[in-house]
């Protein structure tokens, strides 16, 4: 797994998204701080609700697509059955064209069901980095370390001391292994590395750190109390995964924490399962037996995947995952009530109008007006043929000349394949047929 550092290093693609999410979370944390609530978990919960409220229009659109799919599927399956076992290019092209016509008929896009999933992934991966590196994005929490960092950096030989401390504690701290530190670089780099290490310290690690830098033990103790307070959620430190918490608590004999750590992934599994149950379900006949079986398997795999994901990732990510599932359940319940009252015929008509408008705009963007295309389509091919007649006559006269040079009797004469005479004869025969018509 890639290392994380405090300087918001999330890559060229995910970096800007992570910064945006961090900016929103920082704003939420500041607002909560003003009412005397300093807690990262609560910040994540509110952040998740805000994000899903912003995504609500997309969610409704995706659910409408699912509803429309129940109507389209029989037609799509009929097309697939029609071209079953036909793999030649012409058949594939016809099948694709007929499939597009069905989507066009109902005014929907084939990618309609994928958009929301892509957006969720674009949020989840950067959010994972933000939660793993909270001080890099929430300025108030970063400021909590300022006094302790200054005390450590003012201690003679601190670089070697911090390096030895890091190498000692990282062996028993899985989260500590996933950071990149540099205690000999520039001031900001060193300060960020120290914050990275302190933010991931367990209670045992903090005691070792206070013993290592005994001259600032009180300062470090105050920083520890503040950080453990903002990262506490029901007695669990959200920096660590349930797996880490279970292994550490089992060694310490803290079975209450073990139980709480197990509850987090279980809640994720239950909320994901409930969310799937609330999703519109297609009948087996509408899906086809093969697709119905696949969907049934996915309905069981997704909650299991959710359980595994939350079990191995930081509790903060689990809080986001659970909250998002709960919010989706509430949204889905309301959307289902809304969709039950929708006139599908009116929705199809509206979709068709929107699709036509998009096509018109797309054509106009290319510099061609839609009415010109319509006029061009109405031009008679007879007019085109008549305009090209003089050219045909010219070709015919040339062909006649060639034929005359080759032979006097062109009706029965056989020409060498590929010769100029044979080509001229083909032109002559073509023009004679058109003249007779």
Buried (B, 14 or more C-beta within 10 A) or exposed (E): EEEBBBEBBBEEEBBEBBBEBBEBBBBBBEEBBEEEEBBBBBBBBBBBBBBBEEBEEBBBBBBBBBBBBBEBBEBBBEBEEEBEEEEEEEBEEBBEEBBEEBBBBBBBBEEBBEBBEEBBEBBBBBBBBBBBBBBBBBEBBBEBBEBBBBBBBEBEEBBEBBBEBBEEBBEBBBBBEBBEBBBEEEEEBBBBBBBBBBBBBBEBBBBEBBEBBEEBBEBBBBBBEBBBEBBBBEEBBBBBBBBBBBBBBEEEEBEEBBEBBBEBBBBBBBBBBBBBEBBEBBEEEBBBEEBBEEBEEEBEEBBEBBBEBBBBBBBBBBBBBBBBBBBBBEBBEEBBEEBEEEEBEEBBEEBBEEBEEEEEEEBEEEEEEBEEEEEEEEEEEEEEEEEEEEEBEEBBEEBBEBBEEBBEEBEEEEBEEEEEBBBBBEBBEBBEEEEEE
